Amino acid sequence: MTGTLRQWLLKGLKRPEGLVGGTHDEEPPEHQHSWWQVMCLTGVDYFSTLGYQPGIAALAAGALSPVATLVLVALTLFGALPTYREVAEQSPHGLGSLSMLERLMPGWGGKLLVLFLLGFVATAFIVTITLSAADATAHILHNPFVPHALAGWQVPVTLLLIAALGGVFLAGFSEAISVAVVLVAVYLVLNVVVVATAVQHVLTAPEKVHDWQNTLNSDYASPLAMVAVALYVMPKLALGLSGFETGVAVMPLVKGDVAERVRGARKLLTTAALIMSVFLIASSLATTVLIPPAEFAEGGAANGRALAYLAHLYLGDWFGTAYDLSTIAILWFAGASALAGLLNIVPRYLPRYGMAPDWTRASRPMVLVFTAIAFVITVVFGAEVEAQGGAYATGVLALILSAAVAVALSAWTSGRVRAALFFGAVTLVFAYATVANIVERPDGLVIALLFVLAIVVVSLVSRATRSTELRVTRISLDDAARRFVNEAGELHLIANEPNNRDAKEYVDKAREAWELHRLRTREGLLFLEVTVPDASEFAGELRVIGEERHGFRVLTMQSTTVANSIAALLLHLRDLTGKTPQVYFHWAAEGNPIGALLRYLVFGGGDIPPLTREVLRQAEPDPSRRPVVHVG
């Protein structure tokens, strides 16, 4: 039974054979679509926020909600949109702003920054699942056709929706753009009807508009004061900015070559932002003017469902129910989109760092992990939409801030001073919004830091346990290296730690080979030198170059680690020549073995001889076919 369950959980897990498999980030997916269809895929996340955004804005800003929403729209169109149009151009394969920061900050600094930001990515996606399910529950329980006895079942119903989502993925869910197109089309059409009807009632009810204006005038001394307060509360409305990172992530699905993909991604980002901006402004004005403030509060009929409230009020319960069903469907699909995004993050980033356990490449165990986390967050927040808004906003704002930083740094390093100054200003605005949101609602930061801690701990443990893999994607020899190998009799490789690379260094090394191993120069000795340019990379291509120095033949290569690359080369030479290579060392580390292990994990060095032998032992279980390691 245990074996059957394990087989079911790990179904689809592809175990690499031989060399480490390379990344496939630049390979386009099998099926690509027009940009407007792909827009619908990101739209299930972005547009679905209309289900709760007007209500959250009303709670955060009160009568000032339309003004605060205008500020949010301005930030969307003149801040987030230009930033992600730039990200789309510089990351056309869907890796987004995290990959830009990784390129701009090579080495361990970039890796740790990506791991840190992945915590905020996980926060944004997990809370998307829980918040969307909670809002879908609000639309279910407040529907007039649902028995009133279920009124207090917010948490159980939300957990049921999340469990159903996890169950669909466990059974094998394949996200279809056609489903997203239908959901978004129906949802937007219904919202046009609801918002247009609501705006019409606003225009025909001047007394309500007058009351709203009187409230603003009594609460705020001047328009400048209104704008100042709107800027202050704007971070609470950041949920209306979600969808930009997803819009970049789905870029590979856009039909065409790289240039067409970038143009298509920019179109979908711009179109989605314009559509959302119109809906945000109109819905904020209509809901603020037409809905009594008490209805937005917890337990109110408009709490988490302001537009649905208006749909039932002005268009009847049958149309309102149709609107509820459409909203529930797109909110549920937004959760599915978020879960699919989470399942793509782990294989896209962590395995490249060697920082993912083997089982994370199978989707079902990860579905169980993410579903369990979503359960915990739902219970902690009581399935309340507004209560989760801070955590969601923290994740969204952190991602947009990282994108603005990446774009500003990229513009500065490429000499585009004006663009760097503009995006620097955008960075400052989003930095303020992020910090203000964290200060007022720190729960999002707490969740994000818990994710960061979990990701870093699991990643470092995984990196340590996977450290003895070959960690090479491909091996190639240039013409000189191939000639040296072919002209050698037996393959005797003298491992040399390159220093001055002068004649004395090689003469001393050759004398050492005779004294310790009785190897003569005329036996065709080959010196082997490895340099480590970036030990933070887990795997990479091995390019072997042959050089003649001071009468000696030298094979040189660059790699992420010394021991693993030597082991991989020895196995490659064995398969290439049919001979058993032998490597000779004399640089065994001295001192604390823990220190040697840390040097190996962090800098790719350490106690090379025993590590090389261990990598060979795990890669080749047959001792008779295993290359030989000698230590002087």
Buried (B, 14 or more C-beta within 10 A) or exposed (E): EEEEEEEEBBEEBEEEEEBBEEBEBEEBEEEBBBBBBBBBBBBBBBBBBBBBBBBBBBBBBBBBBBBBBBBBBEBBBEBBBBBBBBBBBBBBBBBBBBBBBBBBBEEBEBBBBBBBBBBBBBBBBBBBBBBBBBBBBBBBBBBEEBEEEEEEBBBEBBBEBBBEBBEBBBEEBEBEBEBBBBBBEBBBEBBEBBBEBBBEBBEEEEEBBEEBEEBBEEEBEEEEEBBEBBBBBBBBBBBBBBBBBBBBBBBBBBBBEEEBBBBBBBBBBBBBBBBBBEBBBBBBBBBBBBBEBEBBBEEBBBBBBBBBBBBBBBBEBEBBBBBBBBBBBBBBBBBBBBBBBBBEBBBBBBBBBBBBBBBBBBBBBBBBBBBEBBBEBBEBBEBBBBBBBBBBBBBBBBBBBBBBBBBBBBBBEEEEEEBBEBBBEBBEBBBBBBBBBBEBBBBBBBBBBBBBEBBBEBBBEBBBEBBBBBBBBBBEBBEBBBEBBEEBEEBBBBBBBEEEBEEEBBBEBBEBBEEBBEBEBEEBBBBBBBEBEBBBBBBBBBBBBBBEBEEBBBBBBBBBBBBBBBBBBBBBBBEBBEBBBBBBBBBEBEEEEEEBBEBBBEBBBBBBBBBBBBBBBEBBEEEEEBBBBBBB
